[in-house]
Amino acid sequence: MGRMLAQLSPRGTKVFVKFQRHGEMQNRTLGGFLGTKGCLYSFLPFAWGAASPPSKAEQSMQSLLAETMGASNCLIAWICLAHFAVKFFPCRKDRGEPPPGTHREPAMGAKGDPFSVSLANLLTCYNQKFPMADIHPFRALRYDLQRVPASQVVTQPYDKITPDMQQRYYAASPYNLVRIILGRREPSDSASNNVYSRAAAYARDWRAEGVFRQDSDPSVYAYSQTFTAPSGSKFERRGFIALGRVDDYSARVVFRHEQTLAKPKADRLDLLRSTRAHYEQLFLLYEDSGDIARRLTPDPSASPAIDVADEYGVAHRVWQISDAGVIAEVQNKMRDRKLVIADGHHRYETALNFRNECRTSAGKNSDPNAPYEFVMMTFVNMNDPGLLVLPTHRVVHSLNSFSADEFQKSASRYFEVEEIDAGLDAARATTRLTERGRAGSALLAVTANRAFLLHSPKAAGTQLFAGLSARQQALDVVQLHKCLLEGVLQLSEESIQNQQNLSYLRDASEALDQVRKGAANISFLMNPCPVAQVRDVAFAGEVMPQKSTDFYPKLLSGLTAYALD
């Protein structure tokens, strides 16, 4: 699209738009004899008000239109703007019709009359120029629960499955999903017979046998998780499962908050290439007042399509929602939302890489709404009272030399260090951290027979944090990594990334046990990272260290799947 320049006529009563294509300059009358300011403010909420943030050119246009459009001529302005945008601002070609097997309601206000159609097209074109969340229903591939009980086939996410859990899942059922998402590697594996080819064969056979069945209607799936937190409090977290468009981060629709590693992405890409299906949901956060969740709340008399408890006692329930009106309402409400990846950074970037491969293979025939342009996501409101983030504690082990006295001395350069009772248990440790954390950053360092409460950071703004924003420096986890792991203990970024001397634990009791029985040199206990900090870092285009967040509980794998073929 050519550059757009706006200027007023000498009387200030007409708006002209000049836009330049291949060196040609043309004048186009946008609207004539418009009054003062009222009309713009009825238009902006649907257009520039949804952008984040507007460019300088857009700000100039806002100011220009604000001075020329009036309430008395609002209708004229709407019509002129709508027709102008449709005629001269072609929509992006990479965001159009929904993927095969999905459903889209007519655009807002599109009833067939020229004004409504033009206005709807204007808003559609705007959202394509400034893309927002593109959500679609789909025909999920699901286990036939008449053939297999859900409890025997569902699993935790692949990256949370330990070798013992893998063995238990294998024994639970010949149809357990672990055979697809994290199959056993065999000594005889080859290029033609390996964990990925076996996953594809299982998926193909289970569909042929009717163990997997595809829903007949495009749907979204309301998802509830009822659980008891480690603190003993009970919660319910509500969300919904649907397809989301795979957007580049540069589009500023989907935001990450963590860095990724090449090896896990290569593994997931090989699996996706072989199976051509997404068997696990990505965990995405959006923000609203709760309207979407309320609209998807099932009728109390409606029985869930899936009702299963996992090994941690979390109750997972899923309701299929095929009502086109409800789906359209959810789509409309989600269109102006930005999305933050809570869990699944590696799988999201795998979906991006796979999409790019498919686009390259398709060449000029690439379909902007092909199945590979979408991925299965679970969407949860950031303001949901059941959205719980747990801390991930750091345990440092196998150091060549370590002295608690030297640690205390060195750590004092970066924090106020307060030595406390070395015999405190996990409950007391958590309480001390929580209380101190209300005033700012707080960390608890525990050795075999010493304990230190670290607070009031001193190193902010120094070379130690070069390249990190003030927002990142305020994070406890960044203070820990930069000041203590790298600064005091001299662990390199590479060794931390490869977990050479570092392990991560959710359970504070286990972290304390590791040092007290001599299996580790020092453990660092942390407070959980608030969701607001995750959101702010993500929206700023910044990242946090790995394992900065632990959204609990995890989404269960095996509830729904999205088959590309």
C-alpha positions as CSV (number, residue, x, y, z in Angstrom):
1,M,0.0,0.0,0.0
2,G,1.3,3.4,-0.9
3,R,2.3,5.9,1.7
4,M,-0.7,8.0,2.8
5,L,-0.4,11.7,3.2
6,A,-3.2,13.9,4.4
7,Q,-3.7,17.6,3.9
8,L,-6.5,20.2,4.4
9,S,-7.8,22.5,1.8
10,P,-7.2,26.2,2.5
11,R,-10.5,26.5,4.2
12,G,-10.0,23.5,6.3
13,T,-13.3,22.0,5.2
14,K,-12.3,19.1,3.0
15,V,-10.0,16.2,3.7
16,F,-7.9,14.9,0.9
17,V,-5.7,11.8,1.0
18,K,-2.7,11.5,-1.2
19,F,-1.2,8.1,-1.7
20,Q,1.8,7.3,-3.7
21,R,2.3,4.2,-5.9
22,H,5.3,3.7,-8.1
23,G,6.0,7.4,-8.1
24,E,2.6,8.6,-9.1
25,M,0.8,11.0,-6.9
26,Q,-3.0,11.1,-6.9
27,N,-5.5,13.2,-4.9
28,R,-8.6,11.4,-3.6
29,T,-11.5,13.2,-1.9
30,L,-12.1,11.3,1.3
31,G,-15.0,13.4,2.5
32,G,-16.4,16.8,2.1
33,F,-17.6,19.6,4.3
34,L,-17.4,17.7,7.5
35,G,-17.9,19.5,10.8
36,T,-16.0,19.4,14.0
37,K,-14.8,16.5,16.2
38,G,-17.6,14.1,17.2
39,C,-17.5,11.7,14.3
40,L,-14.0,10.6,14.7
41,Y,-14.5,9.4,18.3
42,S,-17.3,7.1,17.1
43,F,-15.0,5.7,14.5
44,L,-11.8,5.3,16.4
45,P,-12.9,2.6,18.9
46,F,-13.3,0.3,15.9
47,A,-10.1,1.3,14.2
48,W,-7.1,3.1,15.7
49,G,-8.4,2.5,19.2
50,A,-7.7,-1.2,18.7
51,A,-4.1,-0.7,17.5
52,S,-1.2,-1.0,19.9
53,P,0.6,1.4,19.7
54,P,-0.3,3.7,16.7
55,S,2.5,4.8,14.4
56,K,3.4,8.4,13.9
57,A,1.6,8.4,10.6
58,E,-1.5,7.0,12.2
59,Q,-1.3,9.6,15.0
60,S,-1.1,12.4,12.4
61,M,-4.2,11.0,10.6
62,Q,-6.0,10.8,13.9
63,S,-5.3,14.4,14.6
64,L,-6.3,15.5,11.1
65,L,-9.6,13.6,11.1
66,A,-10.3,14.9,14.6
67,E,-10.3,18.4,13.4
68,T,-12.4,17.8,10.4
69,M,-15.1,15.3,11.2
70,G,-18.2,16.3,13.0
71,A,-21.0,14.7,14.8
72,S,-23.6,16.3,12.5
73,N,-22.1,14.6,9.5
74,C,-21.1,11.3,11.2
75,L,-23.0,9.1,8.8
76,I,-21.4,10.8,5.8
77,A,-18.0,10.3,7.3
78,W,-18.6,6.6,8.0
79,I,-19.8,6.0,4.5
80,C,-16.9,7.9,2.9
81,L,-14.3,6.2,5.2
82,A,-15.8,2.7,4.5
83,H,-15.9,3.0,0.8
84,F,-12.5,4.7,0.7
85,A,-10.8,2.0,2.7
86,V,-12.4,-0.8,0.6
87,K,-11.5,0.8,-2.7
88,F,-8.0,1.9,-2.0
89,F,-6.7,-0.3,0.9
90,P,-6.6,-3.9,-0.3
91,C,-6.9,-6.4,2.5
92,R,-4.0,-8.6,3.4
93,K,-4.0,-11.8,1.4
94,D,-2.7,-13.9,4.2
95,R,-5.8,-13.6,6.4
96,G,-9.1,-14.5,4.7
97,E,-11.5,-17.4,4.8
98,P,-11.4,-19.8,7.8
99,P,-9.5,-23.1,7.4
100,P,-11.4,-26.1,5.9
101,G,-13.8,-27.7,8.4
102,T,-14.2,-24.5,10.4
103,H,-17.0,-21.9,10.6
104,R,-17.1,-18.1,10.4
105,E,-20.2,-15.9,10.9
106,P,-20.8,-12.9,8.6
107,A,-18.8,-9.8,9.6
108,M,-20.4,-7.5,12.1
109,G,-23.1,-5.4,10.5
110,A,-22.9,-7.2,7.1
111,K,-26.6,-7.4,6.3
112,G,-26.4,-6.8,2.6
113,D,-26.9,-3.0,2.4
114,P,-24.0,-1.0,0.9
115,F,-23.3,0.9,4.0
116,S,-23.2,-2.1,6.3
117,V,-21.1,-4.1,3.8
118,S,-18.7,-1.3,3.3
119,L,-18.3,-0.6,7.0
120,A,-17.9,-4.3,7.8
121,N,-15.2,-4.5,5.0
122,L,-13.5,-1.5,6.4
123,L,-13.2,-3.0,9.8
124,T,-12.1,-6.4,8.4
125,C,-9.5,-4.7,6.3
126,Y,-8.3,-2.7,9.3
127,N,-7.9,-5.9,11.4
128,Q,-6.0,-7.5,8.6
129,K,-3.7,-4.6,8.3
130,F,-3.3,-4.6,12.1
131,P,-3.9,-8.3,12.8
132,M,-5.6,-9.3,15.9
133,A,-6.4,-12.8,17.4
134,D,-8.0,-14.9,14.7
135,I,-9.9,-17.7,16.4
136,H,-11.8,-20.5,14.8
137,P,-13.9,-23.6,15.7
138,F,-12.7,-26.9,14.5
139,R,-13.8,-30.6,14.2
140,A,-11.6,-32.1,16.9
141,L,-10.2,-35.5,16.7
142,R,-11.1,-37.2,20.0
143,Y,-10.9,-40.6,21.7
144,D,-14.1,-42.6,21.4
145,L,-14.8,-43.0,25.1
146,Q,-17.0,-46.0,24.4
147,R,-13.9,-47.8,23.3
148,V,-11.3,-46.5,25.8
149,P,-11.7,-44.8,29.2
150,A,-10.2,-41.3,29.2
151,S,-8.3,-42.0,32.4
152,Q,-6.2,-44.7,30.6
153,V,-5.3,-42.6,27.6
154,V,-4.6,-39.0,28.6
155,T,-1.2,-37.7,29.8
156,Q,0.6,-34.7,31.1
157,P,2.3,-32.5,28.5
158,Y,5.2,-34.3,26.8
159,D,7.9,-32.1,28.5
160,K,6.5,-33.0,31.9
161,I,6.6,-36.7,31.4
162,T,9.4,-38.4,33.4
163,P,10.7,-41.9,32.4
164,D,8.7,-43.4,35.2
165,M,5.6,-41.6,34.0
166,Q,6.2,-42.8,30.4
167,Q,6.4,-46.4,31.6
168,R,3.2,-46.0,33.6
169,Y,1.4,-44.5,30.6
170,Y,2.5,-47.3,28.3
171,A,1.2,-49.8,30.8
172,A,-2.2,-48.0,31.2
173,S,-3.5,-48.8,27.7
174,P,-2.2,-49.8,24.2
175,Y,-3.9,-46.6,23.1
176,N,-2.3,-44.2,25.5
177,L,-1.3,-40.9,23.8
178,V,2.3,-41.2,25.1
179,R,2.9,-43.5,22.2
180,I,2.4,-40.6,19.9
181,I,3.7,-37.6,21.8
182,L,6.7,-39.2,23.6
183,G,7.2,-42.7,22.3
184,R,10.0,-45.0,23.4
185,R,13.2,-44.9,21.5
186,E,14.6,-48.3,20.5
187,P,18.2,-49.5,19.9
188,S,17.2,-50.6,16.4
189,D,15.8,-47.2,15.4
190,S,16.7,-46.2,11.9
191,A,15.8,-43.4,9.4
192,S,12.7,-45.4,8.3
193,N,11.7,-46.9,11.6
194,N,11.9,-44.6,14.6
195,V,9.9,-42.9,17.3
196,Y,8.3,-40.5,14.8
197,S,7.4,-43.1,12.2
198,R,5.9,-45.2,14.9
199,A,3.9,-42.2,16.2
200,A,2.5,-41.7,12.7
201,A,1.6,-45.4,12.4
202,Y,-0.2,-45.4,15.8
203,A,-2.2,-42.3,14.8
204,R,-3.2,-43.8,11.4
205,D,-4.2,-47.1,12.9
206,W,-6.2,-45.6,15.8
207,R,-8.2,-43.5,13.3
208,A,-8.8,-46.5,11.1
209,E,-9.9,-48.6,14.1
210,G,-12.3,-45.9,15.3
211,V,-10.4,-45.3,18.5
212,F,-10.0,-41.7,17.3
213,R,-13.1,-40.1,15.9
214,Q,-13.6,-36.7,14.4
215,D,-16.4,-34.5,15.6
216,S,-19.0,-33.9,12.9
217,D,-19.6,-30.2,13.7
218,P,-17.1,-27.3,13.9
219,S,-16.9,-26.5,17.6
220,V,-15.1,-24.8,20.4
221,Y,-14.6,-26.7,23.6
222,A,-15.2,-25.2,27.1
223,Y,-12.5,-26.5,29.4
224,S,-12.6,-26.5,33.2
225,Q,-9.9,-27.6,35.6
226,T,-10.7,-27.9,39.3
227,F,-7.8,-28.4,41.6
228,T,-6.2,-28.0,45.0
229,A,-3.1,-25.8,45.0
230,P,0.0,-26.8,47.0
231,S,-1.1,-24.3,49.6
232,G,-4.3,-26.3,50.2
233,S,-6.7,-23.8,48.6
234,K,-9.2,-25.0,46.0
235,F,-9.5,-23.3,42.6
236,E,-11.3,-23.7,39.3
237,R,-9.6,-22.4,36.1
238,R,-11.8,-22.0,33.0
239,G,-10.8,-21.6,29.4
240,F,-11.8,-22.8,25.9
241,I,-10.1,-24.8,23.2
242,A,-10.1,-23.5,19.6
243,L,-7.9,-23.0,16.7
244,G,-5.7,-19.9,16.6
245,R,-3.8,-18.5,13.6
246,V,-0.1,-19.0,13.7
247,D,1.3,-15.4,13.5
248,D,4.8,-14.3,13.5
249,Y,5.9,-12.5,16.6
250,S,6.5,-9.4,14.5
251,A,2.7,-9.2,13.9
252,R,2.3,-8.4,17.6
253,V,-0.7,-10.7,18.0
254,V,1.0,-13.5,19.9
255,F,3.7,-12.6,22.4
256,R,6.3,-14.9,24.0
257,H,7.9,-14.4,27.4
258,E,10.6,-17.0,27.3
259,Q,13.5,-18.0,25.0
260,T,13.5,-21.4,23.3
261,L,16.1,-24.0,22.5
262,A,16.8,-25.5,19.1
263,K,16.8,-29.2,20.2
264,P,13.3,-29.4,21.6
265,K,11.9,-27.6,18.5
266,A,13.7,-30.0,16.2
267,D,12.2,-32.9,18.0
268,R,8.6,-31.5,17.9
269,L,9.0,-30.5,14.2
270,D,10.0,-34.1,13.3
271,L,6.9,-35.4,15.1
272,L,4.6,-32.8,13.4
273,R,6.0,-33.6,10.0
274,S,5.3,-37.3,10.6
275,T,1.9,-37.2,12.2
276,R,0.5,-34.0,10.6
277,A,-1.6,-33.3,13.7
278,H,-1.4,-31.3,16.9
279,Y,-2.1,-33.6,19.8
280,E,-1.4,-31.1,22.6
281,Q,-2.8,-27.7,23.3
282,L,-0.8,-24.5,23.5
283,F,-1.7,-22.5,26.6
284,L,-2.5,-18.9,25.6
285,L,-3.6,-16.0,27.8
286,Y,-5.9,-13.1,26.8
287,E,-7.3,-10.3,28.9
288,D,-11.0,-9.3,29.4
289,S,-13.5,-8.6,32.1
290,G,-14.8,-12.2,32.0
291,D,-17.5,-11.8,29.3
292,I,-16.0,-14.6,27.1
293,A,-15.8,-17.1,29.9
294,R,-19.3,-16.3,31.0
295,R,-20.6,-16.8,27.4
296,L,-19.0,-20.2,27.3
297,T,-20.2,-21.4,30.8
298,P,-22.1,-24.6,30.2
299,D,-25.6,-25.0,31.4
300,P,-25.6,-26.6,34.9
301,S,-27.6,-29.5,33.5
302,A,-25.3,-30.1,30.6
303,S,-23.0,-33.2,31.0
304,P,-19.4,-32.7,29.9
305,A,-18.2,-34.7,26.9
306,I,-15.1,-35.5,28.8
307,D,-14.7,-35.8,32.6
308,V,-11.5,-37.2,33.9
309,A,-9.1,-36.8,36.9
310,D,-5.4,-36.9,36.4
311,E,-2.7,-38.4,38.6
312,Y,-2.4,-35.1,40.6
313,G,-6.1,-35.1,41.5
314,V,-7.0,-32.3,39.0
315,A,-10.5,-32.7,37.6
316,H,-10.6,-31.9,33.8
317,R,-14.0,-31.4,32.2
318,V,-14.7,-30.5,28.5
319,W,-18.0,-29.4,26.9
320,Q,-18.4,-29.3,23.1
321,I,-20.1,-26.1,21.9
322,S,-21.3,-26.1,18.3
323,D,-23.8,-23.2,18.5
324,A,-22.8,-20.9,15.6
325,G,-24.1,-17.8,17.3
326,V,-22.1,-18.4,20.5
327,I,-19.0,-19.2,18.4
328,A,-19.4,-16.0,16.4
329,E,-19.8,-14.0,19.5
330,V,-16.6,-15.4,21.0
331,Q,-14.8,-14.8,17.7
332,N,-15.9,-11.2,17.7
333,K,-14.9,-10.6,21.3
334,M,-11.5,-12.2,20.7
335,R,-10.6,-10.2,17.6
336,D,-9.2,-7.3,19.5
337,R,-7.2,-9.4,22.0
338,K,-3.5,-9.8,22.2
339,L,-2.3,-13.3,23.2
340,V,0.6,-14.2,25.6
341,I,2.0,-17.7,25.5
342,A,1.8,-19.2,29.0
343,D,3.1,-22.7,28.2
344,G,4.1,-24.1,24.8
345,H,6.8,-21.7,23.5
346,H,8.7,-24.5,21.8
347,R,5.5,-26.0,20.2
348,Y,4.3,-22.6,19.0
349,E,7.6,-21.9,17.3
350,T,7.5,-25.4,15.9
351,A,4.1,-24.6,14.4
352,L,5.6,-21.4,12.9
353,N,8.5,-23.4,11.4
354,F,6.2,-26.0,10.0
355,R,3.9,-23.4,8.5
356,N,6.9,-21.7,6.8
357,E,8.0,-25.1,5.4
358,C,4.5,-25.7,4.0
359,R,4.3,-22.3,2.5
360,T,7.6,-22.8,0.8
361,S,6.5,-26.1,-0.6
362,A,3.2,-24.7,-1.9
363,G,5.0,-21.7,-3.5
364,K,2.6,-19.4,-5.3
365,N,-0.3,-21.7,-4.5
366,S,0.1,-21.3,-0.8
367,D,-3.4,-21.0,0.8
368,P,-3.5,-18.3,3.6
369,N,-6.1,-20.4,5.3
370,A,-4.6,-23.9,4.9
371,P,-4.8,-26.1,8.0
372,Y,-1.1,-25.6,8.7
373,E,-1.8,-21.8,9.2
374,F,-3.5,-22.7,12.5
375,V,-2.7,-24.5,15.7
376,M,-4.8,-25.9,18.6
377,M,-4.8,-23.5,21.6
378,T,-6.4,-23.3,25.0
379,F,-7.3,-19.7,25.8
380,V,-7.5,-18.6,29.5
381,N,-8.4,-15.1,30.8
382,M,-5.5,-13.4,32.6
383,N,-8.0,-12.3,35.2
384,D,-9.4,-15.8,35.8
385,P,-9.4,-16.4,39.6
386,G,-8.1,-19.9,39.0
387,L,-5.0,-18.7,37.0
388,L,-2.2,-19.8,39.4
389,V,1.5,-19.4,38.9
390,L,3.9,-21.4,41.1
391,P,7.5,-20.6,41.7
392,T,10.2,-22.7,40.2
393,H,13.1,-23.1,42.6
394,R,16.7,-23.4,41.5
395,V,19.0,-26.1,42.9
396,V,22.8,-25.7,42.2
397,H,24.9,-28.9,42.4
398,S,28.3,-30.4,41.4
399,L,30.3,-27.2,41.9
400,N,34.1,-27.7,42.0
401,S,34.2,-25.7,45.2
402,F,31.6,-23.9,47.4
403,S,31.8,-22.0,50.6
404,A,28.7,-20.6,52.4
405,D,30.9,-17.9,54.0
406,E,32.2,-16.9,50.5
407,F,28.7,-16.9,49.1
408,Q,27.4,-14.6,51.9
409,K,30.3,-12.2,51.4
410,S,29.9,-12.1,47.6
411,A,26.1,-11.9,47.6
412,S,26.4,-8.9,49.9
413,R,27.6,-6.9,46.9
414,Y,24.3,-7.3,45.2
415,F,21.7,-7.6,48.0
416,E,21.1,-7.0,51.6
417,V,21.8,-10.4,53.2
418,E,20.1,-11.4,56.3
419,E,21.0,-14.8,57.9
420,I,18.0,-16.6,59.3
421,D,17.2,-19.9,61.0
422,A,18.9,-22.7,59.0
423,G,16.4,-25.3,60.3
424,L,13.3,-23.6,58.8
425,D,10.9,-25.9,56.9
426,A,9.2,-25.3,53.5
427,A,6.1,-23.7,55.0
428,R,8.2,-21.2,57.1
429,A,10.5,-20.5,54.1
430,T,7.5,-19.7,51.9
431,T,6.0,-17.4,54.6
432,R,9.2,-15.5,55.0
433,L,9.6,-15.1,51.2
434,T,6.0,-13.9,50.8
435,E,6.2,-11.4,53.6
436,R,9.5,-9.9,52.3
437,G,8.4,-10.0,48.7
438,R,5.6,-7.5,49.4
439,A,8.3,-4.8,49.6
440,G,10.2,-5.9,46.5
441,S,12.6,-8.6,45.3
442,A,13.3,-11.4,47.8
443,L,15.2,-14.7,47.5
444,L,16.0,-17.4,50.0
445,A,19.4,-19.2,49.7
446,V,19.8,-22.4,51.7
447,T,22.9,-24.5,52.1
448,A,23.5,-27.6,54.1
449,N,23.5,-25.7,57.5
450,R,22.9,-22.0,56.6
451,A,20.1,-20.0,55.3
452,F,20.1,-16.4,54.0
453,L,17.2,-14.0,53.1
454,L,18.3,-11.8,50.2
455,H,16.4,-8.6,49.5
456,S,16.8,-4.9,48.5
457,P,18.9,-5.4,45.3
458,K,21.8,-3.1,44.8
459,A,23.0,-3.8,41.3
460,A,20.2,-2.5,39.1
461,G,21.5,-0.4,36.2
462,T,25.0,-1.7,36.4
463,Q,26.9,-3.5,33.6
464,L,25.8,-6.8,35.0
465,F,22.4,-6.1,33.5
466,A,23.6,-4.7,30.2
467,G,21.0,-5.1,27.5
468,L,18.1,-5.6,30.0
469,S,15.4,-3.2,30.5
470,A,14.4,-1.8,33.9
471,R,11.3,-4.0,33.6
472,Q,13.4,-7.1,33.2
473,Q,15.8,-6.1,36.0
474,A,12.9,-5.8,38.4
475,L,12.2,-9.5,38.0
476,D,13.3,-11.7,40.9
477,V,14.3,-14.4,38.5
478,V,16.6,-12.0,36.6
479,Q,18.2,-10.8,39.8
480,L,18.8,-14.4,40.8
481,H,20.3,-15.4,37.4
482,K,22.5,-12.3,36.8
483,C,23.6,-11.6,40.4
484,L,23.8,-14.9,42.0
485,L,24.1,-17.7,39.4
486,E,26.4,-15.7,37.0
487,G,27.9,-13.1,39.3
488,V,28.5,-15.0,42.6
489,L,28.7,-18.6,41.5
490,Q,30.3,-17.9,38.1
491,L,28.0,-20.1,36.1
492,S,28.0,-19.2,32.4
493,E,24.8,-18.5,30.5
494,E,25.5,-21.6,28.4
495,S,25.9,-23.9,31.4
496,I,22.7,-22.6,32.9
497,Q,20.9,-23.1,29.6
498,N,22.2,-26.7,29.4
499,Q,21.4,-27.3,33.1
500,Q,25.0,-28.5,33.7
501,N,25.0,-27.5,37.4
502,L,21.4,-26.5,37.7
503,S,18.1,-28.2,38.2
504,Y,14.6,-26.9,38.7
505,L,12.1,-28.0,41.3
506,R,8.5,-26.9,42.0
507,D,8.5,-28.4,45.5
508,A,10.2,-26.2,48.1
509,S,10.5,-29.2,50.5
510,E,12.4,-31.2,47.8
511,A,14.7,-28.2,47.1
512,L,15.5,-28.0,50.9
513,D,16.1,-31.8,51.1
514,Q,18.6,-31.7,48.2
515,V,21.0,-29.5,50.1
516,R,20.5,-31.0,53.5
517,K,21.3,-34.5,52.3
518,G,24.4,-33.3,50.4
519,A,23.0,-33.8,46.9
520,A,23.4,-30.1,46.1
521,N,25.5,-27.1,47.1
522,I,22.8,-24.5,47.5
523,S,19.1,-24.1,46.7
524,F,17.4,-20.8,45.9
525,L,13.7,-20.5,46.8
526,M,11.6,-17.9,45.0
527,N,8.3,-16.2,45.0
528,P,6.0,-16.8,42.0
529,C,6.2,-14.3,39.2
530,P,2.9,-12.3,39.0
531,V,0.9,-12.7,35.8
532,A,1.0,-8.9,35.3
533,Q,4.8,-9.0,35.1
534,V,4.6,-11.8,32.6
535,R,2.2,-9.8,30.5
536,D,4.2,-6.5,30.7
537,V,7.4,-8.2,29.7
538,A,5.8,-10.1,26.8
539,F,4.0,-7.0,25.5
540,A,7.3,-5.1,25.6
541,G,8.8,-7.7,23.3
542,E,11.1,-8.9,26.0
543,V,11.8,-12.3,27.5
544,M,12.5,-13.9,30.8
545,P,15.0,-16.6,31.7
546,Q,13.9,-20.2,31.2
547,K,11.6,-21.7,33.8
548,S,10.5,-18.3,35.1
549,T,6.9,-19.4,35.3
550,D,5.0,-22.5,36.2
551,F,1.4,-22.2,35.4
552,Y,-0.5,-24.8,37.5
553,P,-2.0,-27.2,36.7
554,K,-0.9,-28.2,33.2
555,L,-3.3,-28.7,30.4
556,L,-4.0,-32.4,29.9
557,S,-3.0,-34.0,26.6
558,G,-5.4,-36.3,24.8
559,L,-8.6,-34.3,25.3
560,T,-8.7,-33.0,21.8
561,A,-6.5,-33.1,18.7
562,Y,-6.3,-31.0,15.5
563,A,-5.6,-33.2,12.4
564,L,-4.3,-31.3,9.4
565,D,-5.5,-34.0,7.0
